[in-house]
Amino acid sequence: MKFKLILSFFLLTTCFVSFSQDMPSGKSQNHDIAVTEKGLIKISVMYPYAEGKTFNMEYYETKHMPMVAGFLGANLVKYTIEKGLSSGIPNQPLPFMAIGTFYVKSLSEYQAAIAPNRDAIRADFINYTNVVPVILVSEVVK
């Protein structure tokens, strides 16, 4: 009886180890994501926090960002929206209320798509914020 119990335990442990080795780790999944984004152009539109400034996240998420994404067409790979929660330094104010990010294949195509729509994009600001955004254009290197 004792032998059967030990054998069952051994087989169960062997199966568990085998299956756990076949499953990809979270690190390799994240690595694959980074590889697919390498070389993309990233446009970060950052809305600094300041006393008395406002930001309507619902409008930004449902109206503004989809509008701008529509202007970008097939050049757009994806976009993200981030809501600021706190500073990385204790007892310091929130640096940004929100950050919208567009990942595109070509900077020149991005610029060509935004140029004729710049006035419409800027005119929409009053619908969700009274903040002037800071824009950073960068290349994803990893």
N, C-alpha and C positions, 0 to 999 in steps of 0.2 A: 504494500500500500504506500509506504513511504517513498519507494522508488518511483511509482507512478506519479506521485505528487511532485517530486523533483523533476521528473521528465516533462510533465505538463508545464511546470514553471519555466524550464529551460526552453521549450518550444515557444511558449508565449513570449518570452523575452527576446528570442531570436527573431520572431516575426515582428515585434515592435521595433527592434533596432533596424531591421531590413527596411520596413516601411518608412521609418523616420529618415533614413539616409536617402531615400528616393525623392522625398519632398524637397522642393527648392527652399532655401532659407530666405528670410525677408531681405537680407542684405543683397543677395544676388538678384532678387526681383527689382529692388531699387536701383541696382547697378545697370540692369537692362534698360530701365526707364531713362537713366542719365545718358546712356549711349545713344538712344534714339533721338534725344534732344540736342546732342552735340552739333554745333555749327549753326543752330537756329539763331535768329535775331530775336531778342527779348526787349519789348518796350514796356517799361514799368512806369505807371502813372500813379504817383504817390501823393496822398492828401495829408499834409502835415496837421497835427493836432495843435490847436491854440484855444485859449479860453474864449468862449462866445462863438466859436465856429460850429457849424452844423453839417451833418451828412445824413442823407436819407438812403440807407442801404437797400431798402426794398425797391425804390425807383431805379437806383444804380444797377441792381441785379436784373430787374425785369424789363427795363426800358433802355437805359443809356448804353450799357455794355453790348447788348444784342444789336442795337443800332450801329455802333461803331464796328462790331464784328461783321455785320452785313456789308459794310463798305469795303472790307478787306478781301472778301471773296475767297477764292481757292488758295491764295497766298497764306491765309490764316491756318495754322496747325491746330492751335487751341488757345483758349484764354482762361484766366483764373481771376477770382475775386477774393481778396483777403480783408477781414475785418480786424482792425487793431484791438488788442485786449489789454496789453500792458507793456511797459518798458522792460528791457532785459536787465535793467539796473534797478534795484529796490529803491523805492521812494522818489523815483524820477518820473516826470510826466510821460504820457504816451507819445511816442515820436510821430506816429501816423495813425489817422483814424481809419484809413482804408488804403489798399493798393490794388489797382487793376493791372493785369499783366497780359500782354498779347505776345504769342510766340508765332513768328512768321518766317517764311523761307527766304524772302528777299527784302532787304532794306529799301532798295529803289522802288520795288513794287508797292511796299507799304507807303512810302512817301507819295507816290503817284496816286494812290487810292485816297489818302487823307487830304491832300492839297485841295481838291475841289469841294471837299466836305468839311473843311476846317471851320467855316462860319457856323454851320449847322451843329457841329460838335460843341463848339464854344457856347452857342446860344442855349444849348440844353443844360449847361452847368447850373443855371439858376433853378432848375427843377429838382436838384438834389443836393447842392452844396453852396456855401459862400466862401469856399477855400480855393485859392489858386494852386493847382497841382504842380508838383515837381516831376519832370519827366527824365527818365534815364534810358538811353538806348544802349544795349550791350549785346555781346555775342556769348552764347552758351559754350563754354569750353569743356565742361564735364557734367 
